[in-house]
């Protein structure tokens, strides 16, 4: 991941995404919701353990980060 400063390109009014990147962004959102559901306790008295192994959970987060990085790189700022 990167945390560099953006180059000043003036006021940004929005971003353009290709359809592919828009779909990837929606899939990333859905995967985050799924991870939230899998991490939630089920029923009363449920223990705090989740249904995923630590390795599988880490893999999910890495894949999400890579997908979001691709969307960020593909987003084209729309300036005034």
Secondary structure as GFF3:
##gff-version 3
##sequence-region A 1 80
A	DSSP	beta_strand	12	16	.	.	.	ID=ss1
A	DSSP	alpha_helix	19	39	.	.	.	ID=ss2
A	DSSP	alpha_helix	54	74	.	.	.	ID=ss3
A	DSSP	beta_strand	76	79	.	.	.	ID=ss4
###
